[in-house]
Amino acid sequence: MALSSHTTSTGFLLPSIHSAPPFFTKQPNPITNSTATEQWIRLISEYARFKRLFYLRIDDCEATGNDWDEILRNERINRRLLPTYLSYIIETMIEKGLAEYEPPKQTRSVILYWRAPEEWAEALHGWVVSTGRLNTIMTFYEITEPEIESPLSGIPLPLLRKCISILAKTNRSQIIAIPDGEGARFFARSTLQ
């Protein structure tokens, strides 16, 4: 079978390397392995952004019928990414700051940073400004599940907390305890920065 790109049923374009059987196993040659791992990282990040997926689990390559099937498997060549190789890819993503174990203190599930936390923080602040909600306490629910879909819709709470902490370092936010959980207040960009 010749290597060729392929468009999935959801419209995502898989690169031609996805048609190569060796792509699905960790390679013994360090240079080849490094190149393939970088291609996997790029593929995972692009797919996560395309589908707005925030979590990747080792179980995603072991079981079928999940959001990751389109890239972690290639039924056309009867291949799937092996759990040991996905573990290695995830470790590499963590080293590069592209993922973080979530929940902490385990190694089977990560939150993906297909957009850097600092970029998410700026998107959050921009959205708050655009909705006229500066100096207003907003619940985390209002941010992650707004009435009108926003760039922050569905953002996981650990990532939201990280974004608010990033903004707090520049005095543009603060986390506030409220009766029904957590909230935040956002402030205008300081002219003293």
Order of alpha helices (4+ residues) and beta strands (2+ residues): beta-beta-alpha-beta-alpha-alpha-beta-beta-alpha-beta-beta-alpha-beta-alpha-alpha-beta-beta
